[in-house]
């Protein structure tokens, strides 16, 4: 069973679980695992919350309470259970539900949320709100954090600032920052996998990697075992574009010299899917390989955060798109409850960071982008 996900924090146990899970970028530094975090702190560094990566950070407060926060985008999933002063927190819906059941705590079914998962359509393949199939369990939003203590569990809005930089300055800063991180990965003896399709998002990611190596005079790494630019020959249109780019820039596509993965057993693959995807992502996509912190994947998934994702399905506005899901539910009451959860989520107070973002794009960022990208 994957140790990363078999974690439970609770009101009835001492804080034995780790203070840090996952990975985080601190400037150009890369912090991986509880051991890496401990070394980072021991070296005299302060951990900056709200950072890039995919992590959970548990921080003691002066009040004696604990603060649970995730990465800036909320890629790291965090479910929480509340009943009176009892609380549970875990990255796995399955682990959390089992823990509540084992403690004799109530679990009340939200029928309409369970019914939503019966549809294979894009919107219902993952949560459309913080609600889960149990009333007592919710998912932490990317713009919130959890505070726990003797009085129970409460949520707090994350404080974020809007950058005053011009687009050109912000873009230059982004390229410089991620260029430094790419070199940190490679200089640390790790490897990069970059997915390349015909889409603009994966091409943009590859452009940053290429520009970084070109600027550092290290384009030779593109032909080493440290970088694997992947494109599936079965995706004929995408593969044609990727092949053209590889020929023009002079790097191998699907490099046979790439750093090898460790294949997952059937039991490992199913356990990972079950613990990590239940209540997050419904398609049965089993991981072929084990988790490997020495191979970092870059891809263009989630690029629709800056484009109208829902409207591309030809159903007009977000409201029209949502209304088309009526057939998924057995009756109007269940559909209305599901829509109520969704609209309550959309109508949450909008922090300054998001206030100029259209509702449809904000909703995509809060839900589909997080769970589809980090599945």
C-alpha positions as CSV (number, residue, x, y, z in Angstrom):
1,X,0.0,0.0,0.0
2,X,1.5,3.4,-1.0
3,X,2.9,4.9,2.2
4,X,2.4,8.5,0.9
5,X,-1.3,8.1,0.9
6,X,-1.8,5.8,3.9
7,X,-1.8,8.8,6.3
8,X,-4.3,9.9,8.8
9,X,-4.3,12.9,11.2
10,X,-6.9,12.9,13.9
11,X,-8.2,14.6,17.0
12,X,-7.7,11.4,19.0
13,X,-4.0,10.9,18.4
14,X,-0.8,12.7,19.0
15,X,0.8,14.4,16.0
16,X,2.8,11.4,14.9
17,X,2.2,11.9,11.2
18,X,4.9,13.8,9.2
19,X,5.0,17.6,9.0
20,X,5.5,17.5,5.3
21,X,4.4,15.2,2.4
22,X,5.2,15.5,-1.3
23,X,7.5,18.0,-2.9
24,X,7.8,21.8,-3.0
25,X,9.9,24.4,-4.8
26,X,11.4,27.1,-2.6
27,X,12.7,29.5,-5.2
28,X,15.1,27.2,-7.2
29,X,15.5,24.8,-4.4
30,X,13.5,21.5,-4.4
31,X,12.3,20.0,-1.2
32,X,11.2,16.3,-1.4
33,X,9.7,14.2,1.4
34,X,9.7,14.6,5.1
35,X,13.4,13.8,5.3
36,X,14.2,16.6,2.7
37,X,12.0,19.0,4.6
38,X,13.7,18.2,7.9
39,X,17.1,18.8,6.2
40,X,15.9,22.1,4.7
41,X,14.7,23.4,8.1
42,X,17.9,22.2,9.8
43,X,20.0,24.2,7.3
44,X,18.3,27.3,8.7
45,X,15.8,27.9,5.9
46,X,12.2,29.1,6.4
47,X,9.6,27.1,4.5
48,X,7.5,29.5,2.5
49,X,3.8,28.3,2.4
50,X,1.7,28.7,-0.7
51,X,4.6,27.5,-2.9
52,X,4.6,25.6,-6.2
53,X,4.7,21.8,-6.1
54,X,2.4,19.1,-4.8
55,X,2.6,18.9,-1.0
56,X,1.0,19.0,2.4
57,X,2.6,21.2,5.1
58,X,1.6,20.8,8.7
59,X,2.7,23.8,10.9
60,X,2.3,24.3,14.6
61,X,0.8,27.6,15.7
62,X,1.6,29.7,18.7
63,X,-1.9,29.0,20.0
64,X,-1.1,25.3,20.2
65,X,-3.2,24.5,17.1
66,X,-2.0,23.1,13.9
67,X,-2.2,24.6,10.4
68,X,-2.7,22.3,7.4
69,X,-1.9,23.9,4.0
70,X,-1.2,22.6,0.6
71,X,0.6,23.8,-2.5
72,X,-0.4,27.0,-4.3
73,X,-2.7,25.2,-6.7
74,X,-4.0,22.6,-4.4
75,X,-2.7,19.7,-6.4
76,X,-2.1,17.7,-3.2
77,X,-5.6,16.4,-2.3
78,X,-6.8,16.9,1.3
79,X,-10.0,15.5,2.7
80,X,-11.3,16.4,6.1
81,X,-14.0,14.9,8.4
82,X,-15.9,16.9,11.0
83,X,-18.4,15.7,13.6
84,X,-18.7,17.7,16.9
85,X,-15.2,18.1,18.1
86,X,-14.0,15.0,16.3
87,X,-11.9,15.6,13.2
88,X,-9.9,13.6,10.7
89,X,-7.6,14.7,7.8
90,X,-6.1,12.6,5.1
91,X,-5.0,12.8,1.4
92,X,-7.1,9.7,0.8
93,X,-10.9,9.7,0.8
94,X,-10.8,5.9,1.3
95,X,-8.4,6.0,4.2
96,X,-10.5,8.8,5.8
97,X,-13.8,7.0,5.4
98,X,-12.4,3.8,6.8
99,X,-10.9,5.7,9.8
100,X,-14.2,7.3,10.6
101,X,-16.0,3.9,10.4
102,X,-13.5,2.2,12.6
103,X,-14.0,4.9,15.2
104,X,-17.8,4.5,15.1
105,X,-18.3,8.0,13.8
106,X,-21.3,8.8,11.6
107,X,-21.1,8.7,7.8
108,X,-24.2,9.9,6.1
109,X,-24.6,9.3,2.4
110,X,-25.1,12.3,0.0
111,X,-27.1,10.4,-2.7
112,X,-26.9,13.1,-5.3
113,X,-23.1,13.3,-5.1
114,X,-22.8,9.6,-5.5
115,X,-25.2,9.6,-8.4
116,X,-23.1,12.3,-10.2
117,X,-20.2,9.8,-10.4
118,X,-22.3,7.5,-12.6
119,X,-21.7,9.7,-15.6
120,X,-18.5,9.5,-17.7
121,X,-19.0,13.1,-18.9
122,X,-16.1,15.6,-18.4
123,X,-17.8,17.6,-15.6
124,X,-18.8,14.7,-13.5
125,X,-15.5,12.7,-13.7
126,X,-14.4,14.7,-10.7
127,X,-15.8,16.9,-8.0
128,X,-17.7,20.1,-8.9
129,X,-17.6,21.4,-5.3
130,X,-16.0,20.6,-2.0
131,X,-18.7,18.0,-1.3
132,X,-18.0,14.3,-1.3
133,X,-20.4,11.3,-1.2
134,X,-20.6,11.6,2.6
135,X,-22.0,14.6,4.4
136,X,-19.3,14.6,7.1
137,X,-16.4,14.6,4.6
138,X,-15.4,17.5,2.4
139,X,-12.4,18.3,0.2
140,X,-10.2,21.3,0.9
141,X,-10.4,24.0,-1.7
142,X,-7.2,25.3,-3.2
143,X,-7.8,28.7,-1.6
144,X,-8.4,27.5,1.9
145,X,-6.3,26.0,4.8
146,X,-7.3,23.9,7.8
147,X,-6.7,24.8,11.5
148,X,-7.2,22.0,14.1
149,X,-7.2,22.1,17.9
150,X,-9.1,21.0,21.0
151,X,-12.2,22.8,19.8
152,X,-12.3,21.0,16.5
153,X,-11.5,21.8,12.9
154,X,-12.1,25.1,11.1
155,X,-11.3,26.5,7.7
156,X,-9.5,29.7,6.9
157,X,-9.2,31.6,3.6
158,X,-5.6,31.7,2.4
159,X,-4.1,35.2,2.1
160,X,-2.8,35.9,-1.4
161,X,-1.5,39.0,-3.1
162,X,-2.1,40.0,-6.7
163,X,1.2,40.7,-8.6
164,X,1.6,44.3,-9.8
165,X,4.2,43.2,-12.5
166,X,3.5,43.9,-16.1
167,X,2.8,40.8,-18.3
168,X,6.3,41.0,-19.8
169,X,8.0,41.2,-16.4
170,X,5.9,38.4,-15.0
171,X,6.7,36.2,-17.9
172,X,10.4,36.9,-17.7
173,X,10.3,36.1,-14.0
174,X,8.4,32.9,-14.6
175,X,10.9,31.7,-17.2
176,X,13.9,32.6,-15.0
177,X,12.4,30.8,-12.0
178,X,11.4,27.6,-13.8
179,X,14.7,27.6,-15.7
180,X,16.5,27.6,-12.3
181,X,14.3,24.7,-11.2
182,X,14.9,22.7,-14.3
183,X,18.7,23.0,-13.7
184,X,18.2,22.1,-10.0
185,X,16.5,18.9,-11.1
186,X,19.1,17.9,-13.6
187,X,22.1,19.0,-11.5
188,X,20.7,16.9,-8.6
189,X,21.0,13.7,-10.6
190,X,17.3,13.5,-11.3
191,X,15.6,13.1,-14.7
192,X,12.9,15.0,-16.5
193,X,10.1,13.5,-18.6
194,X,8.3,16.0,-20.9
195,X,5.1,15.0,-22.6
196,X,4.9,16.6,-26.1
197,X,1.7,16.6,-28.2
198,X,0.3,18.9,-30.9
199,X,-1.2,21.2,-28.3
200,X,0.1,24.7,-27.5
201,X,0.5,23.9,-23.8
202,X,2.9,21.0,-24.0
203,X,4.9,22.9,-26.7
204,X,5.2,25.9,-24.4
205,X,6.5,23.6,-21.6
206,X,9.1,22.1,-23.9
207,X,10.1,25.6,-25.1
208,X,11.0,26.6,-21.5
209,X,13.1,23.4,-21.1
210,X,14.8,24.0,-24.4
211,X,15.5,27.7,-23.7
212,X,16.9,26.8,-20.3
213,X,19.3,24.3,-21.7
214,X,20.3,26.5,-24.6
215,X,21.0,29.4,-22.4
216,X,23.1,27.2,-20.1
217,X,25.0,25.7,-23.1
218,X,23.7,22.2,-22.1
219,X,21.6,21.1,-25.1
220,X,23.5,17.8,-25.1
221,X,21.3,16.8,-22.1
222,X,18.4,16.4,-24.5
223,X,20.1,13.2,-25.9
224,X,21.2,11.9,-22.5
225,X,19.3,9.6,-20.1
226,X,18.3,12.6,-18.0
227,X,15.6,13.9,-20.4
228,X,12.8,11.9,-22.0
229,X,10.6,13.8,-24.5
230,X,7.5,11.5,-24.8
231,X,5.0,11.4,-27.6
232,X,2.7,8.4,-28.4
233,X,2.9,7.2,-32.0
234,X,-0.7,6.1,-31.8
235,X,-1.8,9.7,-31.5
236,X,-1.1,10.3,-35.2
237,X,-1.7,14.1,-35.4
238,X,0.1,14.8,-32.2
239,X,3.0,12.5,-33.0
240,X,3.4,14.2,-36.4
241,X,3.8,17.6,-34.8
242,X,6.1,16.2,-32.1
243,X,8.3,14.5,-34.7
244,X,8.6,17.7,-36.7
245,X,9.7,19.6,-33.6
246,X,12.3,17.0,-32.6
247,X,13.8,17.0,-36.0
248,X,14.0,20.8,-36.2
249,X,15.5,21.2,-32.7
250,X,17.7,18.0,-33.0
251,X,16.7,15.9,-30.0
252,X,15.5,12.3,-29.9
253,X,11.7,11.6,-29.4
254,X,10.9,8.8,-27.1
255,X,14.6,8.5,-26.3
256,X,15.6,4.8,-25.8
257,X,18.4,5.9,-23.5
258,X,15.9,7.4,-20.9
259,X,16.1,6.7,-17.2
260,X,14.1,3.5,-16.6
261,X,10.9,3.4,-14.6
262,X,10.1,0.7,-12.0
263,X,6.9,-1.1,-13.1
264,X,4.2,-1.4,-10.5
265,X,2.6,-4.7,-9.7
266,X,-1.1,-5.2,-10.2
267,X,-1.8,-4.9,-6.5
268,X,0.3,-1.7,-6.2
269,X,-1.4,-0.1,-9.2
270,X,-4.9,-0.8,-8.0
271,X,-4.1,0.3,-4.4
272,X,-2.7,3.6,-5.7
273,X,-5.7,4.2,-7.9
274,X,-8.2,3.3,-5.1
275,X,-6.5,5.5,-2.4
276,X,-5.7,8.4,-4.6
277,X,-8.6,8.6,-7.0
278,X,-11.8,7.7,-5.1
279,X,-13.9,10.9,-4.9
280,X,-11.4,12.7,-7.0
281,X,-11.2,11.1,-10.5
282,X,-13.6,8.4,-11.7
283,X,-11.9,6.9,-14.8
284,X,-10.1,3.6,-14.1
285,X,-6.6,4.7,-15.1
286,X,-4.1,2.5,-13.2
287,X,-0.5,3.7,-12.9
288,X,1.9,1.5,-14.8
289,X,4.9,2.5,-12.8
290,X,5.7,3.1,-9.1
291,X,6.1,6.6,-7.7
292,X,9.6,7.8,-8.4
293,X,10.8,11.1,-6.9
294,X,13.9,11.0,-9.1
295,X,11.9,11.4,-12.4
296,X,9.9,14.6,-12.7
297,X,7.2,14.9,-15.3
298,X,6.4,18.2,-17.1
299,X,3.3,18.4,-19.4
300,X,0.7,20.8,-20.6
301,X,-2.3,19.4,-18.7
302,X,-4.4,22.2,-17.1
303,X,-3.6,24.8,-19.7
304,X,-7.4,25.5,-20.0
305,X,-7.1,27.5,-16.8
306,X,-6.6,30.4,-19.1
307,X,-9.2,29.5,-21.7
308,X,-12.9,28.7,-21.5
309,X,-12.8,24.9,-21.1
310,X,-16.5,24.1,-20.7
311,X,-17.7,26.2,-23.6
312,X,-15.6,24.2,-26.1
313,X,-18.2,21.4,-25.8
314,X,-20.6,23.5,-27.8
315,X,-23.2,24.0,-25.1
316,X,-22.9,27.8,-24.7
317,X,-22.5,29.3,-21.2
318,X,-21.5,27.5,-18.0
319,X,-25.2,27.5,-17.0
320,X,-26.3,25.8,-20.2
321,X,-23.4,23.3,-19.9
322,X,-24.5,22.4,-16.3
323,X,-28.1,22.1,-17.3
324,X,-27.2,19.5,-19.9
325,X,-26.4,17.1,-17.1
326,X,-30.0,16.6,-16.0
327,X,-30.2,13.2,-17.5
328,X,-27.4,11.9,-15.2
329,X,-29.7,12.1,-12.2
330,X,-32.9,10.0,-11.5
331,X,-35.1,12.9,-10.7
332,X,-35.2,16.7,-10.5
333,X,-34.7,16.7,-6.7
334,X,-31.3,15.0,-6.9
335,X,-30.3,17.2,-9.9
336,X,-31.3,20.3,-7.9
337,X,-29.2,19.3,-4.9
338,X,-26.2,18.6,-7.1
339,X,-26.6,21.9,-8.8
340,X,-27.1,23.6,-5.4
341,X,-23.7,22.3,-4.3
342,X,-22.1,23.4,-7.5
343,X,-23.6,26.9,-7.5
344,X,-22.8,27.4,-3.8
345,X,-19.2,26.6,-4.7
346,X,-19.2,29.1,-7.6
347,X,-20.8,31.8,-5.4
348,X,-18.2,31.5,-2.6
349,X,-16.6,34.9,-1.8
350,X,-14.0,35.5,-4.5
351,X,-10.6,36.6,-3.1
352,X,-8.7,39.4,-4.8
353,X,-6.5,37.0,-6.5
354,X,-9.4,35.6,-8.5
355,X,-11.8,38.4,-8.7
356,X,-11.3,39.2,-12.4
357,X,-11.6,35.6,-13.5
358,X,-14.8,34.5,-15.2
359,X,-16.8,32.0,-13.1
360,X,-16.4,29.2,-15.6
361,X,-12.6,29.4,-15.6
362,X,-12.5,29.9,-11.8
363,X,-14.6,26.7,-11.4
364,X,-12.3,24.8,-13.8
365,X,-9.3,25.9,-11.8
366,X,-10.9,25.1,-8.4
367,X,-11.8,21.5,-9.5
368,X,-11.1,19.9,-12.9
369,X,-7.6,21.3,-13.4
370,X,-6.5,20.2,-9.9
371,X,-7.8,16.6,-10.1
372,X,-7.3,15.8,-13.7
373,X,-3.8,17.2,-13.7
374,X,-2.7,15.5,-10.5
375,X,-4.4,12.2,-10.9
